[in-house]
Amino acid sequence: MNDYAIQAHGLSKNFDQVQAVVDLELEIPRAEIFGFLGPNGSGKTTAIRMLCGLLTPSAGHIHVLGHKIPKQAEALRLKVGYMTQNFSLYGDLSVWENLAFIADIYSLKRTSRNSVIRESIERYTLGHLIRQRVASLSGGQKQRLALAAATLHKPELLLLDEPTSAVDPENRRAFWESLFDLVQEQTTILVSTHYMDEAERCHGLAILDQGRLVAAGRPADLAQQIVADVYLLESPQPRRLKQIINELSFVHSVAQIGNTLRVMTERASDNAVARFGAAASGAGLTLLRCEAGAANLEDVFVAATRNKQALQ
């Protein structure tokens, strides 16, 4: 058996003159969580839809769970669960009725259908909601129901398109614990997200920008491979200091966190600390702290999507 759940080579998709995905290369191991990270319009959703056979590629080759896609998309259907970006279950039906409908779609055996639904309801803490109309559920409850529906047929591969964009931090954390439970059961998960903390939870990660793959690897490895330096600067006048630091030619980006500035620069810039101090002093600003910091995944994302020269 191939160790990869998903392989894509030279994958591209054009919509008229728009290149939504360009020469995407992917190899996603089985029983891991693999993340797509990228800004809006970066091609994440388009790529996911091609991988499950909902969109026909303009070019490239796809193998998912041993099937050629899109040619064998129908054979793949029962092996894949797909949770869309927008909630897509029926608001005028109850929780139980929605799951029963999904069970029929996946042709679950009548003899075991009710027990499978009850198991899913218990797993995702929906027991007190089974008779409630879905339109009246909270964001977190809808999210749990959507995950229950996507996994009702016990798929080998689960595709999640920004599944936590409308829920609170507590529900997001519980949702991710459920994902790791599924991985423990040998489910492969591909998830797109905007959240850095979620991207850091993934076993592997691909950063997309304007339809192109601009960085890929384990999150910790990506942070170590970044060809840039990070400095932490603290000042009572952070907004003014940010303006001054941004004007320095060797600075890639500046982000403010409280009174601290997180500054990304060219790798091994000469006398960076002294240059920061001189810039602050020349503007009449106080610099309370200036020290090197460790790169994190947000720095990788900034480098990949704004300053591609800062990545190997």
C-alpha positions in Angstrom: 0.0 0.0 0.0 1.2 3.5 -0.8 2.1 5.5 2.3 0.5 8.6 0.9 -3.3 9.3 1.1 -3.0 12.1 -1.5 -0.5 12.7 -4.3 -0.8 15.6 -6.7 1.7 16.6 -9.4 1.5 19.7 -11.6 -2.0 20.4 -10.4 -3.5 23.5 -12.0 -7.0 25.1 -12.4 -7.9 28.0 -14.5 -11.2 29.9 -14.6 -11.1 31.8 -17.9 -8.1 34.1 -17.4 -7.8 33.5 -13.7 -5.2 31.0 -12.5 -6.7 29.7 -9.2 -4.1 26.9 -8.7 -0.7 26.8 -10.4 1.5 23.7 -10.6 0.7 22.4 -7.1 2.8 19.5 -5.8 1.5 17.6 -2.8 2.3 14.3 -1.0 0.2 13.8 2.1 0.9 10.8 4.4 -1.8 8.6 5.7 -3.2 9.1 9.2 -1.9 12.6 9.7 -3.4 16.1 9.7 -2.2 18.2 6.8 -3.0 21.9 6.7 -3.6 24.4 3.9 -2.7 27.9 5.1 -3.1 31.0 3.0 -4.9 34.3 2.5 -8.4 34.5 0.9 -8.1 33.8 -2.8 -5.0 31.7 -2.4 -6.5 28.6 -4.0 -7.2 26.5 -0.9 -10.8 25.7 -1.6 -10.2 25.1 -5.3 -7.4 22.6 -4.5 -9.6 20.7 -2.0 -12.5 20.5 -4.6 -10.1 19.1 -7.2 -8.7 16.6 -4.8 -12.1 15.1 -4.1 -13.3 15.2 -7.7 -15.7 18.0 -7.5 -13.7 20.1 -9.9 -11.8 18.9 -13.0 -8.2 20.1 -13.1 -6.9 22.1 -16.1 -3.7 20.2 -15.8 -1.9 17.7 -13.6 -2.3 14.3 -12.0 -4.1 13.4 -8.8 -4.2 10.1 -6.8 -6.3 9.9 -3.7 -6.4 6.7 -1.7 -5.2 4.8 -4.7 -7.8 6.3 -7.1 -7.1 8.4 -10.1 -9.0 11.6 -9.8 -11.3 12.8 -11.4 -11.7 9.6 -13.5 -12.4 7.4 -10.4 -14.1 10.0 -8.3 -17.3 7.9 -7.9 -15.3 5.1 -6.4 -13.6 7.5 -4.0 -16.9 9.0 -2.8 -17.6 6.5 -0.1 -14.1 6.8 1.3 -14.1 10.6 1.8 -15.9 13.0 4.1 -16.2 16.7 3.2 -17.0 19.5 5.6 -17.6 22.6 3.5 -16.7 26.2 4.5 -20.3 27.2 4.8 -22.7 25.1 6.9 -24.6 23.0 4.4 -27.1 20.8 6.3 -30.8 21.5 6.4 -32.0 24.1 8.9 -35.7 23.0 8.8 -34.8 19.4 9.8 -33.8 18.1 13.2 -30.4 16.9 14.1 -31.5 13.3 13.9 -33.3 13.9 10.5 -30.2 15.4 9.0 -28.0 12.5 10.1 -30.6 10.0 8.9 -30.6 11.8 5.5 -26.8 11.6 5.3 -26.9 7.9 6.2 -29.2 7.4 3.2 -26.9 9.3 0.9 -24.0 7.0 1.9 -26.2 3.9 1.6 -25.6 2.8 5.2 -27.3 -0.5 5.9 -30.8 -0.2 7.4 -30.0 -2.8 10.0 -27.1 -0.7 11.4 -28.1 2.8 10.5 -29.7 3.8 13.8 -26.9 2.4 15.9 -24.3 4.3 13.7 -26.3 7.5 14.1 -26.6 7.1 17.9 -22.8 6.4 18.1 -22.1 9.6 16.2 -24.5 11.6 18.3 -22.9 10.4 21.5 -19.4 11.0 20.2 -20.1 14.6 19.3 -22.3 15.4 22.3 -25.5 16.0 20.4 -27.8 13.8 22.5 -29.8 16.7 24.0 -30.3 18.2 20.6 -31.6 15.3 18.5 -35.1 16.7 18.1 -34.0 20.3 17.7 -34.3 22.1 14.4 -30.8 22.7 13.0 -31.5 26.4 12.2 -31.7 27.1 15.9 -28.4 25.6 16.8 -25.4 27.7 17.9 -22.2 27.9 15.8 -20.4 25.3 17.9 -23.4 22.9 17.8 -23.6 23.3 14.0 -19.9 22.6 13.8 -20.2 19.4 15.8 -23.2 18.3 13.7 -21.3 19.0 10.5 -18.4 16.9 11.7 -20.8 14.1 12.7 -22.3 14.1 9.3 -19.0 14.2 7.5 -17.7 11.2 9.4 -20.9 9.1 9.7 -19.7 6.6 7.1 -16.3 6.4 8.7 -14.2 7.8 5.8 -10.5 7.1 5.3 -10.0 10.7 4.3 -11.6 13.8 5.8 -11.5 17.2 3.9 -12.3 20.3 6.0 -12.6 23.7 4.4 -12.1 26.4 7.1 -14.3 24.4 9.6 -13.8 26.6 12.6 -14.2 30.1 11.1 -17.5 30.8 12.9 -17.0 29.3 16.4 -15.4 30.4 19.7 -12.0 29.4 20.9 -13.3 26.8 23.4 -15.3 25.0 20.6 -12.3 25.3 18.3 -10.1 23.5 20.8 -12.6 20.8 21.4 -13.0 20.4 17.6 -9.3 19.8 17.2 -9.2 17.2 19.9 -11.9 15.4 17.9 -9.6 15.5 14.9 -6.7 13.9 16.7 -9.1 11.2 17.9 -9.9 10.5 14.2 -6.2 10.4 13.3 -5.7 7.9 16.1 -8.2 5.7 14.2 -6.2 6.0 11.0 -8.2 8.8 9.3 -6.2 11.2 7.1 -7.3 14.8 7.5 -6.8 17.8 5.1 -7.8 21.0 6.7 -7.7 24.6 5.5 -7.4 27.4 8.1 -6.7 31.0 8.7 -5.6 30.5 12.3 -1.9 30.2 13.1 -2.5 28.2 16.3 -4.5 25.6 14.2 -1.8 25.5 11.5 0.8 24.8 14.3 -1.3 21.7 15.3 -0.9 20.1 11.9 1.6 17.4 11.3 2.4 18.9 7.9 1.6 22.2 6.3 1.4 23.8 2.8 1.3 27.6 2.5 -0.5 28.8 -0.7 -0.4 32.3 -2.2 -2.1 33.3 -5.4 -2.6 29.7 -6.3 1.0 28.7 -5.8 2.7 26.6 -3.2 5.2 28.9 -1.5 6.3 26.8 1.5 5.7 23.3 2.7 6.9 21.1 5.6 6.5 20.4 9.3 5.5 23.6 11.1 8.6 23.5 13.3 10.9 22.8 10.4 9.5 25.7 8.4 10.2 28.1 11.3 13.8 26.9 11.4 14.4 27.1 7.7 13.3 30.7 7.3 16.0 32.9 5.8 15.4 35.9 8.0 16.1 37.2 11.5 13.6 38.2 14.1 14.0 41.0 16.7 11.8 42.1 19.6 11.8 45.9 20.2 9.9 47.5 23.1 9.1 51.2 23.4 6.5 53.5 25.2 5.9 54.9 21.7 5.3 51.7 19.6 3.3 53.2 16.8 5.8 55.9 16.1 8.7 53.5 16.4 7.0 51.1 14.0 6.9 53.8 11.4 10.6 54.5 11.8 11.7 50.9 11.8 9.6 50.1 8.7 11.6 52.6 6.7 14.9 50.7 7.3 16.0 49.0 4.1 16.8 45.7 5.7 13.5 45.3 7.4 10.9 42.9 5.9 8.0 43.5 8.2 7.0 44.9 11.6 4.1 43.7 13.8 3.0 45.3 17.0 2.1 43.1 20.1 1.2 45.4 22.9 4.2 47.8 23.3 6.5 45.3 21.7 7.4 45.3 18.0 8.2 42.0 16.3 10.6 42.8 13.5 11.6 40.5 10.6 14.8 41.5 8.8 17.2 40.2 6.2 19.4 37.3 7.5 22.6 38.3 9.3 22.1 42.0 8.8 25.1 44.0 9.9 24.8 45.7 13.3 21.0 45.3 13.3 20.6 46.1 17.0 22.8 49.2 16.7 20.8 50.4 13.7 17.5 50.0 15.5 18.9 52.0 18.4 20.2 54.8 16.1 16.9 55.0 14.3 15.0 55.3 17.5 17.4 57.8 19.0 17.4 59.9 15.8 13.6 60.2 16.0 13.7 61.1 19.7 12.1 57.8 20.8 12.9 55.6 23.8 14.0 52.0 23.1 13.5 49.9 26.3 14.4 46.6 24.8 16.0 45.3 21.6 16.9 41.6 21.3 16.9 38.7 18.9 13.8 36.4 19.0 12.9 33.0 17.5 11.0 32.8 14.3 7.4 31.3 14.6 4.9 30.2 12.1 3.4 33.6 11.6 6.9 34.8 10.5 7.0 32.0 8.0 3.6 33.0 6.7 4.6 36.6 6.3 7.8 35.6 4.6 6.1 33.2 2.3 3.2 35.5 1.2 4.9 38.9 1.3 8.6 38.5 1.1 9.4 35.3 -0.8 13.1 36.2 -0.8 13.1 35.4 2.9 12.4 31.7 2.3 14.8 29.0 1.0 
